[in-house]
């Protein structure tokens, strides 16, 4: 009985003890569990970060994220064994997650894209570092488009093909099959991808498989000098192939630039046929009795292209404030005289006047001009050595009664009124042109680019550092030209060029020599050039320019023309004309 009572007391005391101390024990136990869980989470995060660090190839820095109007600590830290998570840190993490969702809804998908890259690489590391209070315009490096993995895959393909080219022993035939299989798999996985973010998970797996196969090949063929020789030979072959391709490209571009498109040839033929179908009295353009008056604004263009002439005349007259005072002189050869005349009979220039001049009617020209020998000159493009192109140096003879004239090339588009050019102070000079003196200018040309400074005459008369200029928009004071007999100066250089190569073929080099120290600089806004060879001209420079110039091979009427510049030229082309539609000019 005593033993029973003693057991009963023990049970009662045990129940009392549990009722009093059990909550405390549970509290301590839960606290310990939480601490253990926290430390376990810290170890897991640390382990993940270490793994990422070890596999750091191709992994970029954590993304910098900008948050606004949030009062949190500058650095958001994760829980670890030694440092617990503060309430402020937890609050900043929650805010960061919320803001991240908002940013995604607003279209800022930079972080999502970056996390996708990390996940496809097999790294599910957390991206949590956030810098606060920085300027919104700062672009984090992690958002740049990367192609590091793509380049690594291409390197792998080169190495694999180099190993395949070695003499493989018969007992390693399985390695040949494996490498060939890996090459096909990797090429198929890459496809047309150009950036790492577009790579699939399968592509990265193929990359790792290729690396394993390459390691096998490296163990079988450890001869590094042989590999170096093979790679050097492959490099030389690739460079030679690139050189040949560049030469072919340059030749084809030059050929396309010199060839008249089928549509333009068709247009000329139709206009010529209609011209001769007219009665003789109907073939004359309306003329202004005071066409040579000094109070008028005279423009001249030398061209054998019907459509180009039409654009120059139309754009100049449409931009003029006083079109009735404009006289346009178009100088061409006998082959294109009829077609150009017929075009302006069908499309008279409104209040302005147009005169068409046939150079074959200039009897004096054949006695004064003798084309220079092209021997020893760079004469790839016959357009620059044609008599029509050199006729610009005889402007005082073509227009003996004029005192001032503006020369426009046939590959320009006029966007502003040009009559203010007659008010430019020529300061006693003959030629007014936009100069290209600065190295950052895409149209910059040094004197020695076209002049042969190894020739003693050239070296003595010209300064290598002198500013150059370009034809395209030129104001000529014909009175000063006649007084200084610059046509005679031009002819002297032309004759010297027959004896020895003093310049490269073309009229620009002769222009630099003829008008040396006779050129006054115009403001750059008058003439922006380079639209026929340079694709990086600023949009604002084009919009503000009075004249834009498609100098170079890639003319706007050719298929090889730079597409983004063609809109300025096309708006002056009458595409609704039946002839243009019949000749498929679009």
Secondary structure, 3 states (H helix, E strand, C coil): CHHHHHHHHHHHHHHHHHHHHHHHHHHHHHHHHHHHHHHHHHHHHHHHHHHHHHCCCCCCCCCCCCCCCCCCCCCCCCCCCCCCCCHHHHHHHHHHHHHHHHHHHCCCCHHHHHHHHHHHCCCCCCCCCCCCCCCCCCCCHHHCCCCHHHHHHHHHHHHHHHHHHCCCCHHHHHHHHHHHHHHHHHHHHHCCCCCHHHCCHHHHHHHHHHHHHHHHHHHHCCCHHHHHHHHHHHHHHHHHHHHHHHHHHHHHHHHHHHCCCHHHHHHHHHHHHHHHHCCHHHCCCCCCCCCCCCCCEEEEEECCCHHHHHHHHHHHHHHCCCHHHEEEEEEECHHHHHHHHHHHHHCCCCCCEEEEEEHHHCCCHHHHCCCCCCCCCCCCCHHHCCHHHHHHHHHHHHCCCCCEEEEECCCEEECCCCHHHHHCCCCCCCEEECEECCCCCCCCCCHHHCECCCCHHHHHHCCCCCCEECCCEEEEEHHHHHHHCHHHHHHHHHHHHHHCCCECCCHHHHHHHHCCCCEEECCHHHCEECCCCCCCCCHHHHHHCCEEECCCCCCCCCCCCCHHHHHHHHCCCCCCCHHHHHCCCC
